[in-house]
Amino acid sequence: MNYKAGDLIKVKTKEGVYKGTYIPRKGNSIVIKLESGYNIGIDKNKIDNISLVRKQKKIKQKKEKIKQNNKLPTISILHTGGTIASKVDYRTGAVHSEFSPEEILRMFPELKEIANIRSRLIFQMFSEDMGPEHWEILAKEVKKEIEKKVDGIIITHGTDIIHYTSAALSFMLQNLPIPVLLVGAQRSSDRGSSDASLNLINASYFISKTSFNGVAICMHENTEDNSCLILPGTKTRKMHTSRRDAFKAVNDIPIAKVDYKKNIIENIKKIKENNESLISNIGFEKKIALIKIRPGFSHKELEFYKNYKGIIFEGTGLGHLAVSVLDKHTKEHKKTLDMIKKLSKKIPIFMASQCIFGRVDMNVYSSGRDLQEAGVIALEDMLSETAYVKLGWLLSFEKNQKKIKELMLKNIAGEISERTQLNEFL
């Protein structure tokens, strides 16, 4: 069948004749959008005849010349995919992503009053498809934009692993002279409930009005459409699958609250001035593991990682895993401890917690002390995802085990807090 998305077709079956816009779909059904706006699927085996009524009409977009305002800052938007720059063509049901400055300003006209916008595509992918190689490419592209003397950079990004990317950029590019904000959306920009517009506009407004420099995430503060939070790049996590306020600072507080509609920026954290030169150390060692501990975890599983270069355990509670022998059912635990001892002589092994909030403390219980004696190092209040990124980054340029262990416990990009505050929990 040679029909294209948007073609008006007529489908004849024994039950009746249906006329509508053709929507390409895989499978055994033909999908068309009826004049009523509803989509219907028709089993191909029940179709007697299909005919073309009219070819898709091509809609020409009028190109607008963007005028630069010398009084406004310049923001570069780098696109990596995700929901934020996507919308549905309701004639065809297809999802389109828009990336040019003209398209961005057409979707978000408020940006014209905030900044001069540059925009280009780096990747077009779901965030779950992004890997360490993409972080390296993105870091290099950010560096290029900094060299062009822009006033800030926004990276549009899928929400699922945005906090991995923000951590990677925080380590790979230190002492940034400008803000680099990662912005996502839980719902596409054409939906009435979309968070795309508020997130992007508030991010731009924050860049244009503050002296912040560094990596951060900008997302909804709550389920209302009024304000966003600027969240620390190494201390933020997605806490809900679909809520617009899914992102929270963990073991930390937000950097700022932004409400561009009311012209309000409330600095929650003191924004430090940075007069140091950019440090660029871009790289990632992929042969590391992030292992989630669970009941029934076996020493045999660790054998798979004997040729790896580093391990992060996401342990239970204060930083535990089963290593105590208590009865006939726990005899295997000694083998786990022995395997950890053996591995730790070759590679660095660290402990974070599944609990998300709070600190690892392996001095409270005997199992924690046994693990420390076996060579496992507690990572304070570092998020397990951030720990994974930091270890991979360090191993890309540092081979000395002692130095790696020292650097993992050094606060490089805000990933470790000196102490836990009461207001850092939800």
C-alpha positions as CSV (number, residue, x, y, z in Angstrom):
1,M,0.0,0.0,0.0
2,N,1.6,3.3,-1.2
3,Y,-0.5,5.7,0.8
4,K,1.3,8.4,3.0
5,A,0.5,9.9,6.3
6,G,-2.2,12.5,5.8
7,D,-3.7,11.1,2.6
8,L,-7.5,11.0,2.6
9,I,-8.6,7.4,1.8
10,K,-11.8,5.4,1.5
11,V,-12.0,1.9,3.0
12,K,-14.8,-0.4,2.0
13,T,-15.7,-3.4,4.1
14,K,-18.8,-5.7,4.4
15,E,-19.9,-3.6,7.5
16,G,-19.7,-0.3,5.6
17,V,-17.6,2.4,4.0
18,Y,-15.2,4.6,6.0
19,K,-13.5,7.7,4.9
20,G,-10.7,9.4,6.8
21,T,-7.0,10.4,7.0
22,Y,-4.5,7.6,6.8
23,I,-2.3,7.1,9.8
24,P,0.6,4.8,9.3
25,R,0.7,1.9,11.9
26,K,2.5,-1.4,12.1
27,G,0.3,-4.5,12.4
28,N,-2.7,-6.1,10.8
29,S,-5.0,-3.1,10.9
30,I,-5.4,0.0,8.8
31,V,-5.9,3.1,11.0
32,I,-7.7,6.2,9.8
33,K,-8.8,9.4,11.5
34,L,-12.5,10.1,10.7
35,E,-13.9,13.5,10.2
36,S,-15.3,13.3,13.7
37,G,-11.8,13.3,15.0
38,Y,-11.9,9.7,16.2
39,N,-9.4,7.1,15.1
40,I,-10.5,3.6,14.0
41,G,-8.6,0.5,13.2
42,I,-9.9,-1.8,10.5
43,D,-8.7,-5.4,10.2
44,K,-6.9,-5.8,6.8
45,N,-8.6,-9.2,6.4
46,K,-12.0,-7.6,6.4
47,I,-11.2,-4.9,3.8
48,D,-12.7,-5.4,0.3
49,N,-11.3,-2.3,-1.3
50,I,-9.2,0.9,-0.5
51,S,-9.1,3.9,-2.7
52,L,-7.4,7.3,-2.6
53,V,-9.7,10.3,-2.3
54,R,-7.1,13.1,-2.0
55,K,-3.3,13.3,-1.5
56,Q,-2.1,15.0,1.6
57,K,-2.0,18.7,1.4
58,K,1.4,20.2,2.1
59,I,1.2,23.1,4.5
60,K,3.9,25.6,3.9
61,Q,5.2,27.3,7.0
62,K,6.0,31.0,6.5
63,K,9.6,31.5,7.4
64,E,10.1,34.4,9.9
65,K,13.4,36.2,10.1
66,I,14.4,36.3,13.8
67,K,15.4,39.8,14.9
68,Q,18.2,39.9,17.4
69,N,17.8,42.2,20.4
70,N,21.2,43.5,21.6
71,K,19.7,44.3,25.0
72,L,18.8,40.6,25.7
73,P,21.1,37.7,26.6
74,T,21.7,34.9,24.1
75,I,20.7,31.4,25.0
76,S,21.6,28.4,23.0
77,I,19.2,25.5,23.1
78,L,20.7,22.1,22.4
79,H,18.1,19.3,21.6
80,T,18.6,15.7,22.5
81,G,15.0,14.5,22.1
82,G,12.4,13.8,24.6
83,T,8.8,15.1,25.1
84,I,9.6,18.8,25.6
85,A,10.0,19.8,21.9
86,S,7.4,17.3,20.5
87,K,3.8,17.7,19.5
88,V,1.1,15.6,17.9
89,D,-0.1,16.2,14.4
90,Y,-3.8,15.5,15.0
91,R,-4.5,15.1,11.3
92,T,-2.2,12.1,11.2
93,G,-1.6,11.1,14.8
94,A,2.1,11.4,14.2
95,V,4.5,13.0,16.7
96,H,6.7,15.7,15.4
97,S,9.7,17.3,17.1
98,E,10.7,20.9,16.3
99,F,14.2,22.2,16.7
100,S,14.9,25.3,14.7
101,P,14.9,28.7,16.4
102,E,11.9,29.7,14.3
103,E,10.0,26.6,15.4
104,I,10.9,27.0,19.0
105,L,9.8,30.6,19.1
106,R,6.5,29.6,17.3
107,M,5.9,27.1,20.0
108,F,7.0,29.3,22.9
109,P,6.6,32.9,21.8
110,E,7.3,34.2,25.3
111,L,11.0,33.5,24.8
112,K,11.3,36.5,22.4
113,E,10.9,38.8,25.3
114,I,13.5,36.9,27.5
115,A,16.4,36.2,25.2
116,N,17.9,35.8,21.8
117,I,17.5,32.1,20.9
118,R,19.9,29.9,19.1
119,S,18.8,26.3,18.6
120,R,20.3,23.1,17.1
121,L,19.8,19.4,17.2
122,I,22.4,17.2,18.8
123,F,20.5,13.9,19.1
124,Q,16.9,12.7,18.5
125,M,16.3,9.9,20.9
126,F,14.4,8.7,24.0
127,S,16.6,9.3,27.0
128,E,16.7,5.6,27.9
129,D,18.6,5.1,24.7
130,M,21.3,7.5,25.7
131,G,24.6,6.1,26.9
132,P,27.9,7.4,28.2
133,E,29.2,8.0,24.7
134,H,26.3,10.5,24.2
135,W,27.3,12.3,27.5
136,E,30.8,12.8,26.0
137,I,29.4,14.2,22.8
138,L,27.1,16.5,24.6
139,A,29.8,17.8,26.9
140,K,31.9,18.7,23.8
141,E,28.9,20.4,22.2
142,V,28.4,22.4,25.4
143,K,32.0,23.4,25.4
144,K,31.6,24.6,21.8
145,E,28.7,26.9,22.8
146,I,30.7,28.3,25.7
147,E,33.4,29.3,23.2
148,K,30.8,31.1,21.2
149,K,30.3,33.4,24.2
150,V,26.6,32.6,24.8
151,D,25.1,33.7,28.1
152,G,23.5,30.3,28.9
153,I,22.7,26.9,27.5
154,I,19.5,24.9,27.8
155,I,19.5,21.2,27.0
156,T,16.2,19.7,26.1
157,H,16.2,16.1,27.4
158,G,13.9,13.1,28.0
159,T,13.1,12.9,31.7
160,D,13.9,9.3,32.5
161,I,17.7,9.6,32.7
162,I,18.1,13.4,32.8
163,H,19.7,13.2,36.2
164,Y,22.4,10.8,34.9
165,T,23.2,13.3,32.2
166,S,23.2,16.3,34.6
167,A,25.6,14.4,36.8
168,A,27.9,13.5,33.9
169,L,28.1,17.1,32.7
170,S,28.7,18.3,36.2
171,F,31.8,16.2,36.4
172,M,33.0,16.5,32.8
173,L,32.7,20.3,32.8
174,Q,33.7,22.0,36.0
175,N,33.9,25.8,36.8
176,L,31.4,26.6,34.1
177,P,31.3,30.3,33.3
178,I,27.6,30.2,32.4
179,P,24.5,28.3,33.4
180,V,23.7,24.9,31.7
181,L,20.2,23.9,32.5
182,L,18.7,20.5,31.5
183,V,14.9,20.9,30.8
184,G,12.4,18.1,30.3
185,A,8.7,17.6,30.1
186,Q,6.4,14.9,31.3
187,R,3.7,15.8,28.7
188,S,4.1,17.0,25.1
189,S,3.8,20.7,24.3
190,D,0.6,20.4,22.4
191,R,-1.4,19.0,25.4
192,G,-3.4,21.3,27.7
193,S,-1.7,19.7,30.7
194,S,1.8,20.1,29.2
195,D,4.7,21.2,31.5
196,A,7.0,21.9,28.5
197,S,6.2,25.6,28.1
198,L,6.6,26.6,31.8
199,N,9.8,24.6,32.2
200,L,11.5,26.0,29.2
201,I,10.4,29.6,29.8
202,N,11.3,29.6,33.5
203,A,14.7,28.1,32.6
204,S,15.3,30.9,30.1
205,Y,14.1,33.5,32.6
206,F,16.4,32.2,35.3
207,I,19.4,32.3,33.0
208,S,18.6,35.8,31.9
209,K,18.2,37.2,35.4
210,T,20.8,35.5,37.6
211,S,24.6,35.1,37.9
212,F,24.3,31.3,38.4
213,N,26.9,29.2,36.7
214,G,27.0,25.4,36.7
215,V,24.8,22.5,35.7
216,A,21.2,22.2,37.0
217,I,17.8,20.8,36.1
218,C,14.7,23.0,35.7
219,M,11.3,21.3,36.2
220,H,7.8,22.0,37.8
221,E,7.7,22.8,41.5
222,N,4.2,21.4,41.9
223,T,1.2,20.2,39.9
224,E,0.1,23.8,39.3
225,D,1.3,25.9,36.3
226,N,3.0,28.6,38.2
227,S,6.6,27.9,39.2
228,C,9.6,25.8,38.6
229,L,12.6,24.7,40.7
230,I,16.2,24.9,39.7
231,L,17.6,21.7,41.0
232,P,21.2,20.7,41.7
233,G,22.8,18.6,38.9
234,T,24.3,15.9,41.1
235,K,21.6,15.8,43.8
236,T,18.3,15.4,41.9
237,R,16.2,12.4,41.1
238,K,13.0,11.6,39.2
239,M,10.6,10.4,41.9
240,H,7.4,9.8,40.0
241,T,6.6,8.2,36.6
242,S,4.2,10.8,35.3
243,R,3.6,13.8,37.7
244,R,4.8,17.1,36.5
245,D,6.5,17.8,39.8
246,A,8.3,14.4,39.6
247,F,11.8,15.8,40.2
248,K,13.1,16.5,43.7
249,A,16.4,17.5,45.3
250,V,17.7,14.6,47.4
251,N,19.8,15.2,50.5
252,D,19.9,18.8,49.3
253,I,17.6,21.8,48.7
254,P,16.7,23.5,45.4
255,I,18.9,26.2,44.1
256,A,16.0,28.6,43.3
257,K,12.3,28.9,42.7
258,V,11.3,30.7,39.5
259,D,8.0,32.2,38.5
260,Y,8.4,34.2,35.3
261,K,4.7,35.2,35.2
262,K,5.2,37.2,38.4
263,N,8.8,38.1,37.6
264,I,10.0,36.3,40.7
265,I,13.2,34.4,41.3
266,E,13.6,33.3,44.9
267,N,17.2,32.1,45.6
268,I,16.9,29.3,48.0
269,K,20.7,28.6,48.0
270,K,23.3,31.2,47.9
271,I,24.6,31.5,44.3
272,K,28.4,31.5,44.3
273,E,30.3,33.6,41.8
274,N,32.9,31.6,39.8
275,N,36.0,33.3,38.5
276,E,38.0,30.2,37.8
277,S,38.8,28.7,34.4
278,L,36.7,26.0,32.9
279,I,38.0,22.5,33.6
280,S,37.2,20.1,30.8
281,N,37.8,16.4,31.5
282,I,35.6,14.5,29.2
283,G,35.5,10.7,29.3
284,F,33.8,7.6,30.7
285,E,34.8,4.1,31.5
286,K,31.8,1.8,30.8
287,K,33.2,-1.3,32.4
288,I,31.7,-0.5,35.8
289,A,28.6,-1.9,37.6
290,L,25.8,-0.5,39.7
291,I,24.4,-3.5,41.6
292,K,21.1,-3.4,43.5
293,I,21.2,-5.6,46.6
294,R,18.1,-7.7,47.3
295,P,17.1,-10.7,49.4
296,G,18.6,-13.8,47.7
297,F,21.6,-12.0,46.3
298,S,24.3,-14.6,45.6
299,H,28.1,-14.5,45.5
300,K,27.8,-16.3,42.1
301,E,26.4,-13.0,40.6
302,L,29.6,-11.2,41.6
303,E,31.7,-13.6,39.5
304,F,30.4,-11.9,36.4
305,Y,32.1,-8.7,37.4
306,K,35.6,-10.1,38.1
307,N,37.0,-8.4,35.0
308,Y,35.2,-5.1,35.6
309,K,37.0,-2.0,36.8
310,G,34.8,-0.8,39.6
311,I,31.5,-1.6,41.4
312,I,28.9,0.5,43.1
313,F,26.6,-1.4,45.5
314,E,23.2,0.0,46.1
315,G,22.8,-1.6,49.5
316,T,20.0,-1.8,52.0
317,G,19.5,0.7,54.8
318,L,22.7,2.3,56.1
319,G,24.7,0.4,53.5
320,H,24.3,-3.4,54.0
321,L,24.2,-6.6,52.1
322,A,23.9,-10.2,53.4
323,V,27.3,-11.3,54.7
324,S,26.4,-12.7,58.2
325,V,26.2,-16.5,58.7
326,L,23.4,-17.3,61.2
327,D,22.0,-20.7,60.2
328,K,22.1,-23.3,57.5
329,H,20.2,-21.0,55.1
330,T,22.8,-18.2,55.4
331,K,26.0,-20.3,55.0
332,E,26.4,-18.9,51.5
333,H,26.8,-15.4,52.9
334,K,30.4,-16.1,53.8
335,K,31.1,-16.8,50.1
336,T,29.7,-13.4,49.3
337,L,32.0,-11.7,51.8
338,D,35.0,-13.7,50.5
339,M,34.2,-12.8,46.9
340,I,34.0,-9.1,47.9
341,K,37.4,-9.3,49.6
342,K,38.9,-10.9,46.5
343,L,37.5,-8.4,44.1
344,S,38.4,-5.3,46.3
345,K,42.1,-6.2,46.0
346,K,41.8,-5.7,42.2
347,I,39.1,-3.0,41.8
348,P,37.5,-0.2,43.9
349,I,34.1,-1.1,45.5
350,F,31.8,1.5,47.0
351,M,28.5,1.5,48.9
352,A,25.5,3.8,48.3
353,S,22.0,3.2,49.7
354,Q,18.6,2.2,48.2
355,C,16.9,4.5,50.6
356,I,17.5,7.6,48.4
357,F,17.4,10.0,51.3
358,G,19.9,9.9,54.2
359,R,23.5,8.9,54.6
360,V,25.4,5.6,54.4
361,D,26.9,4.6,57.8
362,M,28.6,1.3,57.8
363,N,29.9,1.6,61.4
364,V,26.5,1.0,63.1
365,Y,26.1,-2.8,62.5
366,S,28.5,-5.6,62.4
367,S,27.7,-6.4,58.7
368,G,28.7,-2.9,57.7
369,R,32.0,-3.2,59.6
370,D,32.6,-6.6,58.0
371,L,32.1,-5.1,54.6
372,Q,34.4,-2.2,55.3
373,E,37.1,-4.7,56.4
374,A,36.5,-6.5,53.1
375,G,37.3,-3.3,51.2
376,V,33.9,-1.7,50.6
377,I,33.9,2.2,51.0
378,A,30.9,4.1,52.1
379,L,29.8,7.0,49.9
380,E,28.3,9.3,52.5
381,D,25.0,10.8,51.1
382,M,25.8,10.4,47.4
383,L,23.0,9.1,45.1
384,S,23.7,5.7,43.6
385,E,23.1,7.0,40.1
386,T,25.5,9.9,40.7
387,A,28.1,7.5,42.2
388,Y,27.9,5.3,39.1
389,V,28.5,8.4,36.8
390,K,31.3,9.7,39.0
391,L,33.2,6.4,39.1
392,G,32.9,5.9,35.4
393,W,34.2,9.4,34.8
394,L,37.1,9.0,37.3
395,L,38.2,5.7,35.8
396,S,38.4,7.3,32.3
397,F,41.5,9.2,33.4
398,E,42.7,7.9,36.8
399,K,44.2,4.4,37.1
400,N,45.6,4.6,40.6
401,Q,43.2,2.8,43.0
402,K,44.2,4.8,46.0
403,K,43.7,8.0,44.2
404,I,40.3,6.9,42.9
405,K,39.1,6.0,46.4
406,E,40.2,9.4,47.6
407,L,38.5,11.3,44.8
408,M,35.3,9.3,45.2
409,L,35.1,10.7,48.8
410,K,36.0,14.2,47.7
411,N,33.1,16.6,46.9
412,I,33.9,17.7,43.4
413,A,30.5,18.9,41.9
414,G,28.2,19.1,44.9
415,E,27.6,15.4,45.1
416,I,28.5,15.0,48.8
417,S,27.0,17.1,51.6
418,E,29.0,17.7,54.7
419,R,26.0,17.1,56.9
420,T,22.3,16.2,56.4
421,Q,19.8,19.0,57.2
422,L,16.2,18.4,58.3
423,N,14.8,20.4,55.3
424,E,16.5,18.1,52.8
425,F,13.9,15.3,53.0
426,L,10.9,15.6,50.6
